[in-house]
Amino acid sequence: MAFVIGVVVALLVIFLLVYMTIKKPVFGEVMIALAVIMILGSTFFYFQKDNRVENKKNLIPLNEIELTDIRHKLAYGNYYKLSAQLKNNSQKYRLQTIKLKLSFLNCPSPEVNNYKNCKLISEKNHTIDTRMPAQQSAAIESYFLLEDEAVLAVINSENSASIHWKIELLNGSAR
């Protein structure tokens, strides 16, 4: 519906510009030039990148966000419960969200100290809303749907002990 209204308004503006150009040619030409300049200017400003969003991501550096005691377990269906202890070490900014990278690895042995011999099956990004004030710590938990067929095939197979989760903190946005 909005598209139809936009088309009707654009056709009305074009009709009025043509009508003005026929009745008063000099005034109509000036109005057409002004309309073209306004359209070009608005198009330029529309496609500008808003740096305020990017600046919010960088208010708290990663070394001021502590994510410890990370646990995951099957909750229901293909949903997994992810829980951890989160601490915001920033002096003045509230931590709005954190973004995690969940990597699923198929490793040859059940005990893994490093992931050099493991094969990456899949990766998934997961965002958790925290709204944690500065200098605060709290337990967080979140549910996410694991719908990757390759990961589910390994989890449901006899080698489910060989799958390992690697959870990394990518970034945190703040206010």
Backbone bond lengths (Angstrom), bond angles and torsions (degrees), N, CA, C in turn:
res aa  C-N    CA-C-N  psi(-1)  N-CA   C-N-CA  omega(-1)  CA-C   N-CA-C  phi
1 M - - - 1.439 - - 1.536 110.87 -
2 A 1.331 116.03 -40.66 1.463 119.75 179.50 1.528 110.68 -63.46
3 F 1.341 116.27 -36.11 1.464 120.02 178.26 1.525 110.71 -62.88
4 V 1.329 116.73 -42.77 1.465 121.60 -179.46 1.532 109.88 -63.99
5 I 1.329 116.47 -43.46 1.468 120.17 178.42 1.527 110.22 -62.50
6 G 1.330 117.44 -42.25 1.458 121.35 177.88 1.514 112.45 -61.21
7 V 1.327 117.28 -42.24 1.469 121.49 179.26 1.524 110.19 -65.41
8 V 1.340 117.26 -42.81 1.466 120.88 179.81 1.528 110.40 -63.20
9 V 1.331 117.21 -43.99 1.465 120.74 179.10 1.529 110.50 -64.23
10 A 1.337 118.06 -42.11 1.469 120.94 178.54 1.526 110.85 -62.85
11 L 1.321 118.05 -42.59 1.473 120.93 177.89 1.520 111.29 -64.90
12 L 1.337 117.64 -37.42 1.457 121.52 177.58 1.533 111.15 -64.80
13 V 1.323 116.66 -42.55 1.463 120.81 178.14 1.528 110.30 -64.41
14 I 1.324 117.35 -43.32 1.471 120.64 178.38 1.528 110.32 -62.36
15 F 1.334 117.48 -42.87 1.473 120.94 178.13 1.524 110.89 -60.80
16 L 1.332 117.45 -44.69 1.464 120.44 179.86 1.528 111.83 -64.72
17 L 1.347 117.04 -38.88 1.466 119.45 177.97 1.527 111.37 -65.51
18 V 1.309 116.74 -40.76 1.474 120.27 177.74 1.526 110.15 -65.70
19 Y 1.331 117.39 -42.96 1.460 121.76 179.86 1.527 110.57 -61.59
20 M 1.350 116.78 -44.69 1.468 119.68 178.79 1.521 111.23 -64.67
21 T 1.325 116.53 -36.94 1.460 119.83 -179.87 1.522 110.86 -66.13
22 I 1.329 118.04 -35.79 1.468 121.16 179.50 1.528 110.32 -73.16
23 K 1.329 117.72 -44.66 1.467 121.35 -177.35 1.526 112.05 -72.35
24 K 1.305 117.26 -47.02 1.462 122.16 -179.90 1.520 107.51 -133.14
25 P 1.310 118.33 91.62 1.468 121.81 -171.63 1.528 114.78 -57.38
26 V 1.309 118.69 -42.31 1.465 120.30 -176.89 1.527 110.08 -67.82
27 F 1.322 116.43 -46.26 1.462 120.28 179.73 1.535 110.84 -64.34
28 G 1.330 116.90 -40.03 1.464 120.84 179.27 1.517 112.19 -64.11
29 E 1.335 116.73 -40.65 1.465 119.71 178.70 1.526 111.18 -65.34
30 V 1.336 116.78 -39.07 1.467 120.40 177.04 1.528 110.28 -63.94
31 M 1.320 117.76 -42.40 1.467 121.44 179.73 1.533 111.28 -65.49
32 I 1.337 117.28 -38.69 1.458 120.60 177.84 1.530 110.12 -64.29
33 A 1.326 116.45 -44.51 1.469 120.14 178.73 1.528 110.66 -62.44
34 L 1.341 116.76 -42.05 1.464 121.03 178.62 1.534 110.82 -64.03
35 A 1.327 117.69 -40.98 1.467 121.54 178.95 1.525 111.05 -64.58
36 V 1.323 117.68 -41.61 1.473 120.92 178.72 1.530 110.32 -64.20
37 I 1.334 117.18 -42.31 1.469 120.36 178.65 1.524 110.37 -63.41
38 M 1.330 117.65 -40.69 1.470 120.76 179.15 1.529 111.35 -66.35
39 I 1.320 117.78 -39.36 1.468 121.05 178.51 1.525 110.47 -65.46
40 L 1.325 117.31 -44.60 1.470 120.60 178.32 1.531 111.15 -63.78
41 G 1.336 116.89 -41.75 1.457 120.47 178.90 1.521 112.20 -64.52
42 S 1.323 117.12 -44.13 1.468 119.57 179.96 1.528 111.14 -67.81
43 T 1.325 117.77 -35.26 1.466 120.26 176.31 1.519 110.67 -65.03
44 F 1.324 117.06 -41.40 1.463 121.17 177.92 1.526 110.73 -60.59
45 F 1.332 118.06 -47.84 1.464 120.83 -178.12 1.522 112.60 -70.95
46 Y 1.322 117.69 -29.38 1.462 120.92 179.43 1.532 111.42 -65.33
47 F 1.335 116.66 -38.17 1.456 119.86 -176.17 1.524 113.80 -91.63
48 Q 1.314 119.07 10.04 1.460 121.79 175.81 1.522 109.51 -75.08
49 K 1.318 116.79 146.47 1.451 121.75 179.14 1.531 109.06 -82.49
50 D 1.320 115.11 134.33 1.463 119.99 179.34 1.526 108.16 -87.93
51 N 1.317 116.92 106.53 1.466 121.34 -177.07 1.517 113.33 -75.20
52 R 1.331 117.88 -12.65 1.462 119.34 179.47 1.522 111.18 -63.42
53 V 1.326 117.54 -36.60 1.462 120.88 179.11 1.523 110.02 -66.19
54 E 1.337 117.14 -44.19 1.466 120.72 178.70 1.526 111.71 -65.58
55 N 1.328 117.52 -36.27 1.456 120.09 179.60 1.520 112.01 -67.24
56 K 1.336 118.44 -31.89 1.461 121.15 177.35 1.529 111.09 -64.00
57 K 1.326 116.49 -32.77 1.457 119.86 -179.72 1.516 111.63 -68.43
58 N 1.321 117.08 -28.67 1.452 120.37 -172.86 1.520 113.61 -101.23
59 L 1.326 119.52 11.24 1.457 120.68 -179.46 1.529 111.76 -69.24
60 I 1.316 116.95 -36.25 1.462 121.28 178.86 1.521 108.21 -114.32
61 P 1.343 117.79 117.20 1.463 118.94 177.52 1.539 110.71 -69.14
62 L 1.318 115.59 157.69 1.467 120.31 -177.78 1.525 113.19 -60.88
63 N 1.332 117.71 -28.92 1.459 118.66 -178.94 1.529 112.39 -73.46
64 E 1.341 118.43 -8.22 1.459 121.49 175.91 1.529 112.40 -99.11
65 I 1.320 116.79 5.17 1.465 121.61 177.02 1.530 107.25 -116.00
66 E 1.323 116.95 119.27 1.468 121.66 179.60 1.521 109.50 -108.07
67 L 1.309 115.93 126.57 1.458 122.51 176.82 1.521 106.91 -122.65
68 T 1.318 116.71 109.17 1.464 121.11 -176.16 1.523 110.38 -127.87
69 D 1.312 115.05 170.22 1.466 123.11 175.89 1.531 111.39 51.61
70 I 1.326 115.54 52.60 1.463 121.48 -177.28 1.532 109.25 -80.88
71 R 1.322 115.38 128.71 1.461 122.01 178.39 1.527 109.29 -132.53
72 H 1.319 115.44 149.71 1.463 120.30 176.12 1.508 108.06 -143.06
73 K 1.328 115.06 144.09 1.464 119.50 176.75 1.517 108.78 -155.79
74 L 1.310 114.77 157.67 1.452 121.30 178.64 1.522 108.60 -67.91
75 A 1.332 116.57 128.73 1.462 120.43 -178.88 1.533 110.09 -98.76
76 Y 1.313 116.97 -62.45 1.460 121.82 178.14 1.522 108.40 -162.71
77 G 1.320 116.16 144.98 1.467 119.42 -177.18 1.518 109.90 57.68
78 N 1.304 116.34 -127.98 1.463 121.62 174.49 1.525 111.51 -103.93
79 Y 1.315 117.77 17.04 1.464 121.84 177.07 1.521 109.59 -87.81
80 Y 1.318 114.49 136.07 1.457 121.32 177.85 1.519 109.35 -115.76
81 K 1.316 114.76 143.44 1.458 121.41 177.27 1.523 107.72 -97.63
82 L 1.325 115.41 124.64 1.458 122.33 178.80 1.526 106.87 -112.52
83 S 1.336 116.93 121.45 1.459 120.28 179.17 1.524 109.34 -129.67
84 A 1.337 115.13 150.09 1.461 120.58 -177.49 1.522 109.09 -162.51
85 Q 1.310 114.88 171.79 1.455 122.26 172.90 1.525 107.04 -104.75
86 L 1.322 117.16 125.28 1.457 122.37 -176.50 1.520 109.26 -118.55
87 K 1.338 115.49 135.78 1.463 120.47 177.47 1.521 109.12 -130.11
88 N 1.338 115.39 130.41 1.456 122.67 177.00 1.529 107.31 -99.58
89 N 1.321 117.83 105.99 1.465 122.40 -178.54 1.517 113.36 -90.12
90 S 1.316 118.13 7.37 1.459 120.76 179.56 1.523 109.92 -66.80
91 Q 1.324 116.30 148.36 1.458 121.01 -179.49 1.529 112.72 -79.86
92 K 1.350 117.49 -29.84 1.463 117.45 -174.64 1.527 115.93 -139.62
93 Y 1.327 120.43 -5.93 1.450 120.37 -174.74 1.525 112.04 -106.62
94 R 1.343 114.97 141.33 1.457 121.78 176.08 1.526 108.70 -84.78
95 L 1.306 117.18 131.92 1.466 123.04 179.72 1.524 108.49 -83.08
96 Q 1.326 116.76 111.19 1.461 121.91 -177.59 1.527 111.98 -79.21
97 T 1.336 115.90 -56.10 1.462 120.69 -177.21 1.520 109.44 -142.03
98 I 1.320 114.74 156.93 1.460 120.49 170.04 1.523 107.33 -123.51
99 K 1.317 114.54 149.67 1.460 120.20 178.19 1.519 107.68 -118.54
100 L 1.320 115.27 126.43 1.462 121.78 -178.84 1.521 110.42 -111.42
101 K 1.335 114.91 148.98 1.463 120.50 171.84 1.521 106.86 -110.11
102 L 1.321 115.73 118.11 1.463 122.44 178.88 1.521 107.84 -100.50
103 S 1.317 115.97 117.34 1.464 121.02 178.58 1.525 107.90 -109.81
104 F 1.303 116.49 133.32 1.453 122.36 178.58 1.523 107.69 -108.77
105 L 1.331 115.99 119.87 1.454 121.95 -173.45 1.519 110.08 -119.56
106 N 1.311 116.08 141.88 1.460 122.42 174.14 1.522 107.01 -102.40
107 C 1.330 116.16 111.89 1.458 121.14 -174.85 1.525 110.45 -110.17
108 P 1.349 117.03 149.18 1.463 119.94 -177.25 1.525 113.27 -69.87
109 S 1.311 118.63 -27.70 1.464 120.29 -179.11 1.522 109.76 -124.49
110 P 1.343 117.71 153.18 1.462 120.51 -179.21 1.534 113.47 -66.83
111 E 1.332 118.14 -31.22 1.461 121.43 179.50 1.524 109.12 -96.57
112 V 1.324 117.02 121.95 1.457 121.30 -177.60 1.525 109.16 -128.92
113 N 1.345 115.17 125.52 1.460 119.76 175.24 1.528 110.57 -94.53
114 N 1.324 115.86 -39.16 1.459 120.55 173.21 1.527 106.72 -133.04
115 Y 1.309 116.10 165.91 1.465 120.87 -172.92 1.524 112.63 -102.76
116 K 1.350 117.69 27.10 1.463 120.53 -176.87 1.524 112.60 -67.66
117 N 1.325 117.96 -39.63 1.464 121.42 -176.37 1.528 112.49 -90.64
118 C 1.308 117.74 5.97 1.458 121.56 -176.86 1.527 111.31 -92.49
119 K 1.318 114.64 151.35 1.457 121.49 178.78 1.531 108.55 -106.21
120 L 1.324 115.41 127.90 1.458 120.70 -179.97 1.525 109.76 -72.34
121 I 1.331 115.78 124.29 1.466 120.56 177.66 1.521 110.38 -92.69
122 S 1.336 115.36 -48.90 1.458 119.24 -176.64 1.525 109.76 -161.35
123 E 1.322 115.59 160.63 1.461 122.58 174.44 1.518 108.80 -131.74
124 K 1.315 114.79 147.78 1.466 120.70 -179.68 1.514 108.32 -144.49
125 N 1.325 117.56 136.09 1.455 122.00 174.18 1.519 108.89 -96.19
126 H 1.331 115.59 139.59 1.462 120.80 -177.81 1.522 108.69 -136.67
127 T 1.318 117.06 130.21 1.457 122.59 -179.59 1.522 109.59 -106.47
128 I 1.328 115.48 134.99 1.466 121.44 179.76 1.527 108.08 -122.19
129 D 1.324 116.61 125.40 1.461 121.27 174.40 1.521 108.47 -78.21
130 T 1.341 116.74 127.34 1.464 119.93 -176.17 1.520 113.06 -115.78
131 R 1.321 118.18 -44.04 1.466 123.96 -177.23 1.526 110.99 48.95
132 M 1.313 115.04 52.96 1.461 121.53 -176.02 1.526 110.86 -101.84
133 P 1.343 117.36 123.35 1.469 120.08 179.30 1.530 111.96 -64.27
134 A 1.311 114.93 165.47 1.468 120.86 179.65 1.520 110.30 -62.72
135 Q 1.326 115.08 145.15 1.471 123.47 177.71 1.531 112.90 59.60
136 Q 1.332 117.39 34.99 1.459 122.03 179.18 1.521 109.95 -120.69
137 S 1.314 114.76 158.69 1.455 121.98 177.56 1.526 108.07 -137.10
138 A 1.321 116.56 143.26 1.462 120.32 179.86 1.521 109.95 -159.01
139 A 1.311 114.21 156.93 1.461 120.52 173.43 1.524 107.44 -81.42
140 I 1.318 116.49 134.53 1.465 120.88 178.56 1.516 108.35 -120.61
141 E 1.306 114.92 154.21 1.459 120.05 172.13 1.511 109.16 -148.75
142 S 1.307 114.08 148.53 1.454 120.87 -176.85 1.527 108.45 -149.71
143 Y 1.300 115.33 151.61 1.454 121.47 176.75 1.521 108.72 -112.12
144 F 1.310 115.64 142.42 1.465 119.23 175.61 1.517 109.31 -142.97
145 L 1.314 114.24 150.94 1.455 121.78 -178.32 1.516 109.12 -89.25
146 L 1.312 115.89 123.75 1.463 121.12 175.70 1.526 106.94 -100.63
147 E 1.329 115.26 103.64 1.459 120.10 -175.07 1.523 112.84 -118.25
148 D 1.313 117.42 12.90 1.451 121.51 179.38 1.533 108.91 -77.82
149 E 1.309 116.12 119.35 1.471 120.95 -175.32 1.528 112.49 -62.98
150 A 1.320 117.89 -36.86 1.470 120.52 -178.93 1.521 110.98 -64.75
151 V 1.333 117.03 -42.51 1.464 120.99 179.28 1.522 110.20 -68.57
152 L 1.318 117.38 -44.10 1.462 120.93 -179.19 1.525 111.35 -63.50
153 A 1.319 117.05 -34.52 1.468 119.97 178.71 1.527 110.67 -64.24
154 V 1.329 117.17 -41.50 1.464 120.53 179.38 1.529 110.68 -71.04
155 I 1.343 117.80 -40.44 1.469 121.25 -179.86 1.524 110.44 -63.69
156 N 1.316 117.88 -41.31 1.464 121.60 -177.53 1.523 113.33 -81.81
157 S 1.322 118.07 -6.40 1.463 120.39 -179.69 1.529 110.10 -85.85
158 E 1.313 114.98 -178.29 1.459 120.40 179.29 1.527 111.79 -71.80
159 N 1.321 117.61 -20.96 1.466 122.04 -179.01 1.520 112.56 -92.31
160 S 1.328 118.95 31.43 1.458 120.55 -177.14 1.526 112.10 -65.16
161 A 1.330 117.90 -19.86 1.472 120.75 177.52 1.519 111.40 -72.83
162 S 1.342 117.67 -18.90 1.451 120.05 -177.38 1.529 113.09 -86.27
163 I 1.328 117.71 -4.11 1.462 119.24 178.15 1.531 108.80 -90.20
164 H 1.324 114.53 133.35 1.466 120.97 -179.15 1.514 109.50 -124.86
165 W 1.308 114.47 145.79 1.458 122.00 178.27 1.521 108.01 -102.49
166 K 1.301 115.77 131.90 1.462 121.01 173.73 1.528 106.06 -118.94
167 I 1.322 116.08 116.07 1.454 121.37 -175.14 1.520 108.54 -113.69
168 E 1.348 115.60 119.95 1.459 121.54 -178.08 1.528 109.64 -122.28
169 L 1.318 115.98 144.82 1.446 121.89 175.23 1.531 108.55 -85.24
170 L 1.349 116.76 119.85 1.458 120.62 -179.44 1.522 112.13 -87.46
171 N 1.329 116.70 -51.36 1.463 120.17 179.54 1.515 110.17 -163.75
172 G 1.300 114.75 170.62 1.451 122.24 176.15 1.508 108.43 -138.02
173 S 1.328 116.76 137.55 1.467 119.62 176.18 1.522 108.61 -104.70
174 A 1.320 115.80 149.13 1.456 120.71 -172.35 1.513 111.39 -136.81
175 R 1.315 113.75 169.93 1.478 122.36 174.25 1.502 108.30 -131.72
